[in-house]
Amino acid sequence: MILVADGQRRSRLSGIFENRGEAAAERNEACRFFDLRPTEFLAPLHDRLVIEWDNPRSWHRSGTSASAARMPVLEIADRDKVPFPGFDGVLLPYHQLRDIVDGPRYADWRAALSEVQGIYLITDSSNGKQYVGKADGTERILGRWTVYARDGHGGNVALRELAHHSAAGTKTDHARHFVFSLLRVFGPSTPSSEVDAAEAHYKEALMTRSFGLNRN
């Protein structure tokens, strides 16, 4: 079994080969050679099966039960990556946002969103109300949206009320109605003052203080 490092203690199945024995005729004083041939065994799991490699400094393992017990399955990932559509094409329901911050299929999305500051829009699809927010400095869009994916509100007062507390004070899953998009992106060296000015402009243009979910 050929397993390729996939970050930290993760290893991803690359392929499986059958050992048909030593090629004795090719043996020399320095090396031994074996007849290894690709096999279709576990082919549906190639590039999908991810296990925990318990000791990154050790590059091989024997195929014993005790060894396998120390390498639990972490994930069986979807095979196909989802291409990033460009910043103008970002339109994410909340459940997809949660997949993007963690899922291996969305590596290209994370790479793009981690490079830009920007102004984003959150729309509550249950009533059409909107929230304008910003991600600036070292946080970038990915960092800010990861917070939303974790808690459903990102610390914003109005969104927290919707995402976590009903009128009766019980926890809700209202965040499932949120849809995320980008209004404008900035390079990583853009001054915070420019990002702040753009945020203020979009709050005024979309009237999210008067009719939406912005409280300031």
N, C-alpha and C positions, 0 to 999 in steps of 0.2 A: 504494500500500500504506500503510495507516494502522497505525503501531506506537506502542504506549503504554508509557511508562516503567514498569518492573517492579522497580525497586530497583537501585542501583549502576549497573552498565553493561549491565543486562538490558533488553530491550524485547520486548513481547509483541504478536503480530499481532492487530489488532482487526477489520480488514476490508480488502477490496480494491474499488476503484472503477475503472470504465472511463471514460476521457476521450473523449467524443464530439465534442470540438472546441469552439471558442469560440462563445459566444452573442453574436454581434456586435451584435445589436439592443439588448443591455443594456449595452453598453460606454459608459463616460463618461470624463471627463477624469481622474478619480482611480482608477478601477478597471476591470479586465477580468474577465469572467465566463466560466466554462466549464461545459459540460454534463457533470457527473460522475454516474454511475449505479452503484449497487451491483451487483457481479457475484458469481456463485457460485464463481468460480475460487478454488481452495484453501479452499473453505468448511469441509471437515473439520478444517482446521488453525486456524480462527479461535479465539482465546483459548487456543490450545495451543502454537503455534510461538513459541519464545523465541530471540532472537538477541542477540549481543553488539553493543551500540552503541558504536563505538570512541571517539567524542568526544561526551560528554554536552552540551557547550555548543552543538553544532550540531544544529538541530532538523529538518533535512531532508537528504536525500541524492538525488543523481541515480541513475538506474537503469542504471549502467554495470557492466561486469564487474569493473573495478578496484575500484569502490566496494563491490560485493557481496562481493568477496574479503576485505574488511576487517571483515565482519560475519558471522562463523561462527555456525552453528546451535548453541545451547547445550542445548536441551531441546525435546522434543515432549511436553508434559505431558498428564496425564489431564484430561479436560474437567470432571468433576464434583468439587466439594469434598466432603470427608467431614465431616459435622457432628460437633461435640464432644458426647459423650453425657452430660456432667455428670461430676463427680468420682467419684460413686458407681458410674458405669458404665464406668470405665476398666479394661480387662483386655487387656493387650498382649503377644502373643508377640514375641520378640526381633526377628524380621524386620520386623514392623510398627513397632516402636519406631524402628528405623533409618530407615524411611520418614518417620515423624512429624517427626524433627528436621530433615529437609532438604526433604521433598516439598511442592510447592505446594498439593496437595490438603488438606494438614493445617494450613493457616494458622490456623484457628480453635482447633485443639488447642494450638498453640504459644502463641497469645495467652492462653489460659486457664492453661496450666501455668506460664507465665512470671510469673504474678501471685501465686502462692501458695507458702508454705512447706508442709512436710508430712512425714508418715511414710508410707513406701512399703514394699511387700512384693515380694520376688522369690522365685518358686517354681521349683524345678528340676523340670520335668515328667517327667524320666526317673526320679526316685526320690521325689518329694514333699517333699524337704527345702526349708526356707524361710530367707530372710534378711530381717531387718528393718533398714531404713536410714532416714536423715533427710535432708532438704534444708532448710537454714535460712539466715538472713541474706540476702545479696543473690543467693545461688546459685539459689534457688527450685527447684521440681521440674524445670522444663525444663532448667536448667543442669546439675543433677546427672544427669539421665537422658541428656543429650547425651554425657556422659563415658562412660556405659555403652555407648551406641550406637557410640562410636568404638573402644573397646578391649575390650568384652565383659565387663569385671570391675569397672570403677570404682575400681580400686586396693584393693579388699577382698581380704584374704589368701585366704580359702577360695574365693571366686569366681575369683580369679586362678588358683589351682591347677586348678580345673575348666575354666576357659575357655581356658587357654593351655598347660597342660602335662599330659601323660599320665604314667603311671608310668614310661614309658621316657624321659621328658624331652622328647618332641617336641610341637610345637604342635598343638592340637586346635581344633575349632569347637564345643565343648560349649555355648557361650553360646546356640546355637540352641534349646536346651531351656528357656531362662529365660522366665518369664512375669511381667510387671510389673503391679501394681495399687496402689491407694491405700487406706491404712487411715484416714487422717485428714488434713485440710488446715487450714492456719492462714493468717490474713491476713498481709500483708507487715510489719505493725508488731508482730506477736506477739513477745514476748521469747524469746531463745534458750533460757532456762531452762525455759520452758513446753514448748517443742518437745523438749528433752532429756528432760524428765519423761515425756512421752508415748512417746518412743522406748523408754525403759527399761520402761515399763508393757507395751508390746506384746511386747518381748523376753521378759518374764516370762510373759505370758499365753499366748503361742504356744510357749514353751519352746525358742526358737531357739538359746539358748546350749547347752542340754543335748542337743537332738536335731536342731538345724538347722545353719545355716551362719554364725552369729554367733560370733566368737572373743572378744568382749569385751562 
